[in-house]
Amino acid sequence: MDRFFGGPVLPTLLKLAIASIAVGVVLAVFGIKPIDLWRDFLDTVASIWAMGFDAIDWSVQYLLLGAVVVIPIFVAVRLWSVLMARGKRE
């Protein structure tokens, strides 16, 4: 347990409590409430989640758009090279 806390458990918990009180006082001076922090945090996570899916949607649209052009060209080039190779063998 000492390894997880980085030292003896009781002094570490005491340091964490003192640091939490100090940070709480500073945030209270700025008028920040714990519920506001949680709401902002959850909104930020939701925004990142939405941006991730927007990026996936964007990339899939461009992938499909490019594939409409690239795949037929690739197939035509491959068929042409197979036909040319077959013609040289005969």
C-alpha positions as CSV (number, residue, x, y, z in Angstrom):
1,M,0.0,0.0,0.0
2,D,2.9,2.3,0.7
3,R,4.1,1.9,-2.9
4,F,0.8,3.0,-4.3
5,F,0.7,6.2,-2.2
6,G,4.4,7.0,-2.6
7,G,5.1,6.7,1.1
8,P,3.3,6.0,4.3
9,V,-0.5,6.1,3.9
10,L,-1.5,8.4,6.8
11,P,0.8,11.3,6.0
12,T,0.0,11.0,2.3
13,L,-3.7,11.2,3.1
14,L,-3.1,14.2,5.4
15,K,-1.2,16.0,2.6
16,L,-3.9,15.3,0.1
17,A,-6.5,16.7,2.5
18,I,-4.5,19.8,3.1
19,A,-3.9,20.3,-0.6
20,S,-7.7,19.8,-1.3
21,I,-8.7,22.4,1.3
22,A,-6.2,24.9,-0.1
23,V,-7.4,24.4,-3.7
24,G,-11.0,24.5,-2.5
25,V,-10.4,27.9,-0.9
26,V,-8.7,29.3,-4.0
27,L,-11.6,28.0,-6.2
28,A,-14.2,29.5,-3.8
29,V,-12.5,32.9,-4.0
30,F,-13.1,32.8,-7.8
31,G,-16.7,31.7,-7.3
32,I,-16.3,28.2,-8.7
33,K,-18.5,25.5,-7.3
34,P,-17.8,21.7,-7.5
35,I,-21.0,21.1,-9.5
36,D,-19.9,23.6,-12.1
37,L,-16.5,21.9,-12.5
38,W,-18.3,18.5,-13.0
39,R,-20.7,20.0,-15.5
40,D,-17.9,21.6,-17.4
41,F,-15.8,18.4,-17.3
42,L,-18.7,16.3,-18.6
43,D,-19.6,18.9,-21.3
44,T,-15.9,18.8,-22.4
45,V,-15.9,15.0,-22.6
46,A,-19.2,15.1,-24.5
47,S,-17.7,17.7,-26.9
48,I,-14.6,15.6,-27.5
49,W,-16.7,12.5,-28.1
50,A,-18.8,14.4,-30.6
51,M,-15.8,15.8,-32.4
52,G,-14.3,12.3,-32.6
53,F,-17.4,11.0,-34.4
54,D,-17.5,14.1,-36.6
55,A,-14.0,13.4,-37.6
56,I,-14.8,9.8,-38.4
57,D,-17.9,10.9,-40.4
58,W,-15.7,13.5,-42.3
59,S,-13.0,10.9,-43.1
60,V,-15.5,8.3,-44.2
61,Q,-17.2,10.8,-46.6
62,Y,-13.9,11.7,-48.2
63,L,-12.8,8.0,-48.3
64,L,-15.9,7.1,-50.2
65,L,-15.6,10.1,-52.5
66,G,-12.0,9.3,-53.4
67,A,-12.8,5.6,-53.7
68,V,-15.4,6.3,-56.4
69,V,-12.5,7.6,-58.6
70,V,-9.5,5.6,-57.4
71,I,-11.0,2.0,-57.3
72,P,-12.2,2.0,-61.0
73,I,-8.8,3.4,-62.1
74,F,-7.0,0.8,-60.1
75,V,-9.1,-2.0,-61.5
76,A,-8.6,-0.7,-65.1
77,V,-4.8,-0.4,-64.6
78,R,-4.6,-4.0,-63.2
79,L,-6.7,-5.4,-66.0
80,W,-4.6,-3.6,-68.5
81,S,-1.4,-4.9,-67.0
82,V,-2.7,-8.5,-66.9
83,L,-3.8,-8.2,-70.6
84,M,-0.5,-6.8,-71.6
85,A,1.4,-9.4,-69.7
86,R,-0.7,-12.2,-71.3
87,G,-0.1,-10.7,-74.8
88,K,3.7,-10.7,-74.3
89,R,3.6,-14.4,-73.3
90,E,1.8,-15.4,-76.5
